[in-house]
Amino acid sequence: METVIELYEQLKRKLMDIELTATNILELAKLSYQAVETSMIQLKAFVITYTFKDTAEEIYFFRELKPGFYSRMIYYIRLFEIETNKPDGSDRAQRKYFKKKLGGIKTYSEENIPFYKYYRSGARHMDIAYFTRDKFDILIGIDVSYFDCDPAFCTSHDYKVAMLLANEQLIAYLNKALQKLSGQYSDSKINVLEDLGLNWAETKTAFVELMYGLQSLGAFYNVKTKAKADINDIARFFEVVLGIDLGNYYRLYYDIRLRKKEPTTFIDKLKQSLIKRMNETDDR
């Protein structure tokens, strides 16, 4: 699987380059899709000739690795479609358009709630049925698109995982578009950090790792509902307070999850640095 992971890292670097050089959203979507398509072709060529060591490795590929590629392809196709069909009229017309797109995503998600709960909870008892090949069973909820797939490169549910990840990115994009139209979001927002001259010195991935850690701990709560704050609300909070754009933080979290040896690199480094500081203080 090292070949697949390296291919994935190459794709991420390519997409980052495109994000930095693309002159508009349509160019970004088009070039990014082409990059993902090339990687998907390479991925398929590798997998159909590769013999998985065991069932666990096959499940890992179709549950964790392939959706990382596939979801990006879905996302950029949908992004291009959303932007090319966006009405040129008033802000009101555009808001209506974006809300309709969000509604479509919500409908699809509601239709797949049982599987999404299974996946998000980290459950594993159905993995053989969901993420190994040649396990067709209409009772477990299969998309019609499954029948158009190459059976050597598809399982019944890797597409659903990819759709979940792509839809999360699309939701973030559409919500941000709505915020901009309503004046609640500004790329040039001036905040207290600019006055202080402070800036985040670590990577965006490190920040997302910290953010998800805080959310998992329940370090933030919603003052209205008294419930643990949603990751979307926490992300929005930090974007406004720090004046940063976290971009596709769902995608960055997905990348973090793929780490095997040190999944919480930044949090581990944070802990070590604090302990070192405490020890140095005690030695004085």
N, C-alpha and C positions, 0 to 999 in steps of 0.2 A: 503493500500500500504506500510505500515511500514515493513511488513514481506518481501516484495520484495526488498525494499531498504537495509534492513539488510543482506539479502542474497547476494545482489550485493557487499556490503562492505566486506563480508566474502570472496567472490570470489577475489576481488582486493587484499586482504591481502595474500591469497593463491598464487596468481600469482606473487606477489612481492617476496614471499619466494622462489618460483621456479626460478625466475630470478636471485636471489642471490646464489642459490645452483647448478643450472644446469651447467654441465661441457662443453656443446657445444650447438650450435643452434638447432640441431635436437632433442636433449634431452629436451631442453626448449620447443620447439614446441609441442612435443609429450605429455609431462607432463602437459603443459598448456591446451592443447586441452582436455585431460582427466578431468582436473579440471572444465573446462567450461561445458563439457558434463554433469558432475554430477550436476552442478548448474542448467543447463537447464532442466534436468529431474525433479528436485525439483520445479523449477519455473512452469513448465507445470502442475505438480500435484496440485500445489496451485491454479493456475488460472482457470483450468477447473471445480473446485468446488467452486470458488469464485464468488459472485454476485457483480458486480460493482455498486457503489452507483448511478451513473448516466452516461450519455454519455460522459461527460467531463473527468471522471475518466478513462473510457475505452480508450478514445483517448490518455490520458496522458500515460497510460501503453504501448499501442502499438506504440506510436510515440516517447516516451522518454525512457521508462524503458527497454522493451524487446530488442530493438536494441543494448543496451549496452552489454547484454549477447550474443546475436546472432552474432554480428559483431566480437566479440572475437573468437567465434567458427570458423567463416569463415576465419578470419585472420590466425589463427594457422594452419588450414588445408592447406591454400594456402602457408603459409611460409614453412611448411614441404615439400609440393610438389615442391616448387621452389628450395629448398636446395638439395633435393634428386635427382632432375633431372639436377642440375647444371653441366655443362661440366667440366671435370678435366683438360682440355687443357690449352691453353695460356690465358693471360689476355684479349687478343683481342676476343677470343671465348666467354669468360665469359661476357665481355662488350656487345657483340652482343646478348647474351642470356638475360641479364637483360633488355636491351633496348626493346627486343621483348616482354618481360613480361609487361613492362611499356606501350607499344603500345596496348596490349590487354586490359589493364585497361582503357586507353584513349578511345578506341573504345566503351567499355561498357558505360563509362560516357557520351560520345557524344550521344549515343542512348537514354539516360535518362535525357538529359538536361532540358526539361520542368519541370519534377518532382523535380530534384535537385535544380533548381532555386526557385521553390515553397517552398521547405523545408528550404533552406538556407536563404531565404528572411524573414522567420518567418510568412509567410502567413498562414491563418487558414480556409479560406472559403471552402476548399475541404476536411477538416479533417474527416468529417463524412463518406464520400465516401472512403477515403484512410485508415482510422484507426479505423473503427468499423467493427465487423464481419458480415458476411452474406450480404455484399454490393457488390456482384459481378457485374461488368459492364465492358465488354470488351473494351468499348470506352475510359476508363481512363488508359489504358496501364498496363496490368497485366502480370507478368512473368509466364511462363509455370510451374515453380516450385510451384506456388500457389495451383495448383490442387493436389499436393502430400501432402499438409499440412492438419493437423487436423483442421477442421473449428472452433473448440472451442478454438484453440490456435493461429489462424492466421487471419490477415487481408490482403487485397490486396497489401498493400505497406509497411508494417513493414520490409519485406525482403529487399526492395529497400533502406530503411534507413540504415539497417545493412550493405548492400553492399557498400554504400557510405562511411560509417565509416571505414569498413575493408579496402577498396581500398585506403583511405587516409593514413592509416598505412602502407600498402604495398608500396605505392609510396615513403613514407619517407624512408622505409627500402631499397628499390631498388636504390634510389638516393644516399643514403649513401654508398651502396655497390659499385656503380659506382665511387663515389668520392675516395673511398679507392683504387680502381684499378688504378685510374689516378694519385694517389699521392696527391690529394687535401684535404684529410682528414687523420688525425692521432690521434689515441687514446692517444698517449703519447706526444702530442704537448706541447712544453714549451712556455709559454707566460709571459707577464709582470706581471700578477697577481701572478704567482708562485714566481717571484723575490721579489714582495712586501709582500708575505705571506698572501694575502687576500683570503677569500673563502666565498661563498654564505652561509649565516647562516640559511636562511629559507628553506622551503621545495621546491622540484621541482615544485609541484603544484602551490605554491605561485608565483614562477618565471613565470610560464606559464600564470597565471592570469594577472600578470603585463604586460607580453609580448603582450597578446591579447588586453589589454587595450590601450597600446601604438599604436598598429596597428589600432584599431578601431578609435582612435583619429586622426590618420594620422600623428603621431609624426615623422615617418620616411617616406622618399620618395625615389624613384629610380632616381638616378642622370641622367640616360640615357633616361628614358621615362618621367620623371617629374611627374609620377603618384604615388599615395599612394603605399607604399611598400607592397608586398605580405607577408603573415604570414610565408611562407616557407623561404623567403629571410631574414626576421628578425630573425627567429630561427637559421638559418645558421650563421648569423652575430654574434649572441651571443655565439653560440657554439665555433666559432673560437676565438673570442675576449676573452671570459671568460674561454676557455679551458674546457667546460663542455659538457656532452652528455645529451640532453633533452629527448632522447628516443622518445616514442610515445606521442608527445605533443598534437596531435589531440585527443587522448584518454583522456588525463588529462583535456583538455578543455571540452570534453563531460561530464566528471565527475563534473566539476565546474558548468556546466549548470543544473545539476540535483539538485543542492542545492536550497532549497525553501526559508528558512528564511533569510539567509545571503549569497547571491550568490557571492558577491565580498569581501570575508572575509579579504584577505590580503590588497587590495586597501583601504578598510575602515580603517583597522588598521594603514596603512601608513598615511592616511589623519589625523587620530586622533593624531598620534605621532608627526606629523609636527605642527599641531595646538597647541599641548601641549608645544612643544619647543618654538614656537613663543610667547605664553603667558608667559612662564617662563622668556624669554628674556625681554619682556616688563615690567615685574615686578621688574627687577633688578634696 
